[in-house]
Amino acid sequence: EPPQPPRPWLLGASVRSAVDAGRRGLPYAFAHHFFNSRGTEEALRAYRESFRPSARAERPHTIVTAYTVCGETSEQARRLAAPALFPVLRLNGASPIAPLPTVEEAAAYPWTEAER
């Protein structure tokens, strides 16, 4: 058993969730990777403005999540990242709940210039 229980955070991707976290006095994690950074600054500002100190946090605490892929080369990183583009671009019937294609399947996909 840990010496202290883990501190809960609220993960959100909107101004509404940011305000909710602030009013509850919770630390807030903004899902920056969900919407390509849209709304990040606005949500963090709303969180700080609505924050009320609580037993969980005396002052505002935030983190911003980011989707990151690394490879030995830029080309390899792009290849490794390609499967994650399918639900974003809704390619080949992909959705956020469907399994991602493999790296090989993504590499074999006939990408259009617009999709690239």
C-alpha positions in Angstrom: 0.0 0.0 0.0 1.4 3.4 -0.9 2.2 5.8 1.9 -0.3 8.2 0.5 -3.2 7.4 -1.9 -2.8 8.7 -5.4 -4.2 12.2 -6.0 -7.1 12.2 -8.5 -6.9 14.4 -11.6 -9.6 15.3 -14.0 -8.8 14.6 -17.6 -10.7 16.7 -20.0 -10.7 18.3 -23.5 -13.0 21.3 -23.1 -13.5 24.5 -21.3 -16.5 22.8 -19.5 -14.3 20.1 -18.0 -11.6 22.6 -17.1 -14.1 24.7 -15.2 -15.5 21.6 -13.5 -12.0 20.6 -12.3 -11.3 24.1 -11.1 -14.6 24.4 -9.1 -13.9 21.0 -7.5 -10.3 22.0 -6.6 -8.8 19.1 -8.6 -5.6 19.1 -10.7 -6.5 19.2 -14.4 -5.0 17.3 -17.4 -5.9 18.8 -20.8 -6.1 16.2 -23.6 -4.2 18.4 -26.1 -3.7 15.4 -28.4 -7.4 14.9 -29.0 -8.1 18.0 -31.1 -4.8 19.1 -32.4 -4.3 21.8 -29.7 -7.6 23.6 -30.3 -8.9 25.1 -27.1 -5.9 24.4 -25.0 -5.1 28.0 -23.9 -8.8 28.8 -23.4 -9.4 25.7 -21.3 -6.3 26.3 -19.1 -7.2 29.9 -18.6 -10.8 28.9 -17.6 -9.4 26.3 -15.2 -7.1 28.8 -13.4 -9.9 31.4 -13.2 -12.4 29.0 -11.8 -10.0 27.2 -9.4 -11.1 26.9 -5.8 -8.6 25.5 -3.3 -9.5 22.2 -1.8 -8.1 19.4 0.3 -7.0 17.8 -2.9 -5.1 20.9 -4.2 -4.3 24.2 -2.6 -3.4 25.8 -5.9 -4.1 25.0 -9.6 -2.0 22.1 -11.1 -2.2 21.4 -14.8 -0.6 19.1 -17.3 -1.1 19.0 -21.1 -1.0 15.6 -22.9 0.7 15.3 -26.3 0.8 12.5 -28.8 4.4 11.8 -29.6 6.1 9.2 -31.8 9.9 8.7 -31.9 12.0 6.8 -34.3 15.7 6.4 -35.3 14.9 8.8 -38.2 12.1 11.2 -39.1 11.0 8.7 -41.8 10.8 5.9 -39.3 8.8 8.0 -36.9 6.3 9.0 -39.7 6.0 5.3 -40.6 5.3 4.4 -36.9 2.8 7.2 -36.5 0.8 6.4 -39.6 -1.6 3.9 -38.0 -2.9 6.6 -35.6 -4.0 8.8 -38.5 -6.7 6.3 -39.6 -9.3 7.3 -37.0 -8.4 10.9 -37.1 -8.9 11.0 -40.9 -11.6 8.3 -40.7 -9.7 6.3 -43.3 -10.9 2.9 -44.3 -13.9 3.0 -41.9 -11.6 3.6 -38.9 -13.1 5.1 -35.8 -11.8 5.9 -32.3 -13.1 2.5 -31.1 -11.8 0.4 -34.0 -8.4 -1.3 -33.7 -5.6 0.6 -35.4 -4.0 -1.0 -38.5 -0.5 -2.3 -38.2 2.4 -0.3 -39.4 2.6 -2.6 -42.4 -1.1 -2.1 -43.2 -0.8 1.7 -42.9 2.3 1.6 -45.2 0.3 -0.3 -47.8 -2.7 2.0 -47.7 -3.1 4.0 -50.9 -2.8 7.5 -49.4 -4.2 10.3 -51.4 -2.4 13.6 -51.6 -5.0 15.3 -49.4 -4.6 12.6 -46.8 -0.8 12.9 -46.8 
